Amino acid sequence: MWDKLIIYDRELLLLLNNLGTEEWDGFWLFITDKLASIPLYLLLLYMCVRNLGWKSTVWVLLVTALMIGCTDQLANVFKDGFERLRPCHDPFLKDSMRILKCGGKFGYFSAHAASTFAVATFFSLLLKPYCRILPPLLFLWACVVSYSRIYLGVHFPGDVLTGVFFGLLIGRLLLLLLRQFLSRFVGKSED
């Protein structure tokens, strides 16, 4: 069964990766760059300060750092544990795909997908009462960043889907922890 899943994952990667064109390569290289998300992070910071106050925003920032650290480190544990080659290192695929970027040797699962979906989940649930359009925009952003990893040839679709799963889970869990902490220790009074 696993062998068939791996074959389907390779076939789907080739299909999606080979849809790319040189005209779009720069866009996808920009999207996958972590610095491209800085304006979004600044917007989320502004929305937190405006709607939650400074004291709660400091805790949100600490939990966000913890969340990103968790997704990255969990992805590293999986990469070292499973040792699944990235598509760009897979000898069966090297000549059949477009490789625009390549990371370390192993790539299961995508830390980009995990961290972007964790951020999207966390902030969608946290800020939805203040801005109803935010959740669809955050999840669109997370999907685009995650797809960029396939487009560039850095991750298989299965790597991305696993990252999405862990991102959704970690984002939700850490929001629950934050809410529990804020209700217990910070209280209702703000700045």
N, C-alpha and C positions, 0 to 999 in steps of 0.2 A: 504493500500500500504506500509506504513512504517513497519508494522508488518512483511510483506513478506521480505522486505529488511533486516530486523534484523535477520530473520531466515536464509536467504541466507548468510548473513555475518557470522553467527555462523557456518554454514555448511562449508563455505570456510575456516574459521579459523581452524576448526578441521581437514580438509583435509591437509592444509599446515603445521600446527603445528605437526601433527602426522607423517609427513614424516621424522621428525628429528630422529637422532640416537645418542647414547651416544658418539660415536667416534667424532661427529661433534659439540657436545655441547660446548666444550672449545673454538672452533673457533668462534662460534656465540656470546658467552659471551664476547670474546675479541673484536669482530667487533662492538658490541653495546656500548662498553666503549668509552666515549668521548676522553680519552687520546690516544686511538688507532689512532686517526686522526691527531695527532700532526705532524708527518712527512709530511703529505699532506699540512697542514697549513704552515709549514716552507717553503715548495716548492713554494706555492702560494705567500708567502711574498718575497722570493728571486726573483720570476718572476716579481712581481710588481716593486720592487726596480730596477731591471735590465732594465725593459722596460718602466716604467713610471717615474722613478726618485723618490727621497726621499720625496719631497714636496707632490706630488700626492699620494704616498704610505701612508703617514700619514692620508690623507683624506679617502683613501680606508679603512684603519684600523678603523677609527672612524665610517664610514658607516657600516662596517662589524659588529662592536659591536652593533650598533643600529639595524641592521638587525636581529641578533641573539636575542637581547632583544625583538624585536617586535614579532618574531615567538614564543618565549617562553611565553611571556605575553598573546598573543592572544590565544595560546593553553590553558593557565590557565583559561582565561575568559570562553572559551568554555567548559572546564572540569567542572568548577563550575556551569555554566549555564545549561548544558545538563544533568549533573550528570549520565552519562552512565558508568556503572560498567566496569572495566577492565575485560578481559576474566578470569584472575586468581582469580577474586572476584565473578564471575558470578556463582551462585549456580547450574545453568543448565549445566555448562561445567566442573566444578572442577574435576569430576571423569572421564571425557572423554578425557582430554588433557594432554599434557606434560607441566608442569610449571617449568621453570628454573629460573625465576626471576619474581618478582612482585613489582609494584610500589604502588603509592597511590591508593585510592579506585576508583577514576574515571579516564577515559582515553580517552575521545573524545575531541580533536584529538591528533595525535602523534606529539609532539614537535620535536622528533628526525627526523621524516620524513620532517617536515616543515623546520627545520634549515638546514638539509643537502641539500635539494632541493633548498633552498634559496641561499646557498653558491655555489652550482653547477651552478645555473642559472646566478648569479651575476658574478662569475669569468669566466665562459665559455664565456659570452658575452664580458666581459672586456678584456680578454687575448687571445681570439681566433685569432686576427690578428698576434700574436706573436708565437702561438703554436696551430696548427690545431688539434692535437691529444688530446689536453686538454679537450675539451667539452665531447667527448665520455667517457673518463676516469672519469671525475667528475660525470657524470650522472650514470655510472656503480657503482661508489662508493656510491652515494646517494641511488641507488636501493638496493644495498647489505645491507647498514645500515638500510634502511627502512624495508626490509624483515626480518632482525634480530629481529625486534620488534614482528613480528608474530610468528617466530620460537620459541622465548622465552616464548610466551604466555602473553605478556604485552599489546598488542593491537590487535584489530580486523582489518581485511583488510580494512574495511570502514574508520577506524580511520587513517590508513596509507594513504589511497587515499585522504582523506580530507587534511591531512598534506602536501602531495605532491602538491595539488592544491594551498594551501596558500603559500607554499615555492616558487613555480614557480612565483606566483603573486608578493610576497614581494621582491624576488630577482630582478625581472624585474623592479619594481617600484623604488626601491632604487638605481639601476644602472642608471636609467633615471635621478633621482635627483642628483646623484653624477656627471654625465656628465654635467648636466645643471650648477651645482655649479662650477665645474672646468673650464668650458668654460667661465663663467662669471667673476669669482674672481681670479682664480689661473693663468690663461693665458697660453701661450705657453712656457714661459721660465721655465726651471727646473734647479735645483742644478747647 
